[in-house]
C-alpha cells in the first residue's frame, strides 16, 4: 500500500522484479509505505475505500489498515478483506518484465508474504475468514494451490457493492462461503447503489464513471455497463480526498476515457467535460487523468485545448495512461474496431499521430502501452507499429510494450511468452527502449520540480536511469542510448 511518492507513474515500479538496486532502496524510490495514524492509512486504494464505505453503510465494524500494521489489529478480526491489483504478477506489465528479467515482480512478492505471514497463519487457525476482491482477482484462478494453501475462503469477481455485505455477514455468522463469487449483470450496482468514499484514496483518485463503450476484445472493462457519475457525487469525493488525504491536494480523475465524461457516444460532450474541469480544478492543488483515448482527443482538438488551458492554470503538465496497442490498421480492425471511433479503424495510425501531437503541444504526458503477441498478429503488423513509433518519436511520452495476456473476450486465447519472440519483436522492444530513454531525463525533471523534497530526491532517479542504461548496454542489447 503506497502512494508512489504522489506520482502515479512511479506505481509501475511495483511491476518490476528485484533488480540491480537493493530492495530497500528500490521500495523507497518507487513504493514507500503510505503515511498512517495508528496503522490506519491516510490514503488507500480506491476500490478498497469503496468496499469500506459500503460495509460502514451497512453497519459493519470495519477498519482499513496497511499490510505493515496488520499484526496490530488482526487478533480481534473475524474477517480479513484484501484488495488486489496484480497479486501474482500476471498482468501485462508485470508478466512482461518478469519474463524478460526472469524474476518475480515486487507486487507478487508482497502479496505472497502477506498471506504467508505468521500473523495471518495464526489468525486462520483461530477461524479468520479471508475474502479477496479487486481488479486482479482473475489471477487467483491460475493459482488454485495458493488459494487452498493460504486459506482464502472467498474470491469476489466484479463490482461488489451490492453483494459484499451478505458475504461478510455470512462469514461473521459462520456460514459457508462461495469459493468464487462472480457478480452477475443483475447484481452490478446502479449509480444510486454506489456509495461515496468516506476516507481518502491513494493520490486523490476519484471515479467519474464506470465501464467503456469501445468494446476492445482484449479488455475486461468493456464487459461492464457504462455509467457516468453526476458532478455533485464526483465533487463530494474530491472534497473527501482533499480533507482527509494527509496533506495530498492532488486529484486523479478516473475512468477508462476521461475525455468522454457524460457522453452517450464515442464523441466528447463539450458542455459536461468543461463543467467537470471548471468545478474540480479550482478545488485541487493539481490534477491528472487515469486514462483517455487518442480518438476522443483527435475528434475534438479545440475542446481538448480548452480543457488543457483550464488544467494548466495551476500546473505545467499532467499525466495519463494511453493505449496505443498497435500501429497496424488491419490488426486494429480485428481486435479494437471501435477504439478509433468516431474515426474508422483504418485511420488508426493517423488518429495516433494527431492525438499524440495534441498531447505534446498541450503538455499532457502519456504512459503508452503496446500489446505484443495478440492473436492473429503478423510480421507486417509489427512493422507498421514500428513505423508508428517513428511518427511519434518527437512526442513527449513513455511507450511500454506488453506481452498479450488473455482477458476480456480473448480470455480463452493463449498467453504470449518470451520464447515466442521473433527478431522483429526484439527490434520493437529496442525501439521502445530508445524512445523511453530519449525522454526519461526530461520527464524526471518535470516530475520532481515542485518542492525542495522533490529536488532533493531527483538525483536518485537520475542515477537509477543511468544505471539502467549501463545494464542494458552491458547485457548486449543493441539500443542507441
Secondary structure by P-SEA (a helix, b strand, c coil): ccccccccccccccccccccccaaaaaaaccccccccccccccccaaaaaaaaaaaaaccbbbbbcccccccccccccbbbbbbcccccccaaaaaaaaaaccccaaaaaaaaaaacaaaaaaaaabbbbbbbccccccccccaaaaaaacccbbbcccccccaaaaaaaaaaccccccbbbbccccccccccccccccccccccccccccccccccccccccbbbbbbcaaaaaaaaaaaaaccccccbbbbccccccccccccccccaaaaaaaaaaccccccccccccccaaaaaacaaaaaaaaaaaaccccbbbbbbbcccccaaaaacccccccccccccaaaaaaaaaaaaaaaaccccbbbbbcccccccaaaaaaaaaaaaaaccccbbbbbbccccccccccccccccccccaaaaaaaaaaaaaaaacaaaaaaaaccccaaaaaaaaaaaaaaaaaaaaaaaacccccc
